[in-house]
Amino acid sequence: MNSRPQSIDVFYTKKGGSNIKAQLGYRMGSSSSYDRLETISDGDRATSTWKMSWPCKKAVGLLKVRGQGTFETPAAVFPGC
């Protein structure tokens, strides 16, 4: 996950195994947001970006895989905070 002032980028690179159906997302505090459901194949890189208007908060990147649950990145803090 990359964080920049006013936006969050969440990306995932699939490095093996069968295709998955997943949504990239992020969580700030108790609020989460997800992008569209997509199929990610071996070697694919999926990326989603959200524009923000509230910098200086911790964000966690999310990967919600159909049938497998949700996986999280370590928390990131916007630069300059």
CORUR-V466619 format. One record per residue. N is the residue number from 1. RES is the residue in three letters. PSI is psi as a letter, one per 20 degrees, with the letter a starting at -180 (none if undefined). OMEGA is omega in whole degrees, -180 to 180 (NA if undefined). BURIAL is # if it has 9 or more other C-alpha atoms within 8 Angstrom, else .. Layout:
n={N:N}
res={RES:RES}
psi={PSI:PSI}
omega={OMEGA:OMEGA}
burial={BURIAL:BURIAL}
//
This chain:
n={1:2:3:4:5:6:7:8:9:10:11:12:13:14:15:16:17:18:19:20:21:22:23:24:25:26:27:28:29:30:31:32:33:34:35:36:37:38:39:40:41:42:43:44:45:46:47:48:49:50:51:52:53:54:55:56:57:58:59:60:61:62:63:64:65:66:67:68:69:70:71:72:73:74:75:76:77:78:79:80:81}
res={MET:ASN:SER:ARG:PRO:GLN:SER:ILE:ASP:VAL:PHE:TYR:THR:LYS:LYS:GLY:GLY:SER:ASN:ILE:LYS:ALA:GLN:LEU:GLY:TYR:ARG:MET:GLY:SER:SER:SER:SER:TYR:ASP:ARG:LEU:GLU:THR:ILE:SER:ASP:GLY:ASP:ARG:ALA:THR:SER:THR:TRP:LYS:MET:SER:TRP:PRO:CYS:LYS:LYS:ALA:VAL:GLY:LEU:LEU:LYS:VAL:ARG:GLY:GLN:GLY:THR:PHE:GLU:THR:PRO:ALA:ALA:VAL:PHE:PRO:GLY:CYS}
psi={p:q:p:q:p:j:r:p:p:p:q:p:p:p:k:r:a:r:q:q:p:r:p:q:a:r:p:o:c:j:p:q:q:q:a:q:p:q:p:p:r:p:i:q:o:p:p:q:p:p:p:q:j:n:r:k:q:q:q:p:q:q:o:o:p:p:i:i:a:p:q:q:r:q:q:q:q:q:q:j:none}
omega={172:174:177:175:175:174:176:174:175:180:-178:176:-180:-174:178:177:-178:179:173:170:-172:174:171:-180:176:176:171:-177:-179:-178:179:176:-180:174:-177:174:180:175:180:-178:177:-180:180:172:178:-179:173:-180:176:175:-177:172:-180:179:176:172:176:177:177:175:-177:172:-178:-176:-179:178:-178:180:-177:-180:-175:170:168:179:175:178:179:180:178:-178:NA}
burial={#:.:#:.:.:#:#:#:#:#:#:.:.:#:.:.:.:.:.:#:#:#:#:#:#:#:#:#:.:.:.:.:.:.:.:.:.:.:.:#:#:#:.:#:#:#:#:#:.:.:.:#:.:.:#:#:.:#:#:#:#:#:#:#:#:.:.:.:.:.:.:.:.:.:.:#:#:#:.:.:.}
//
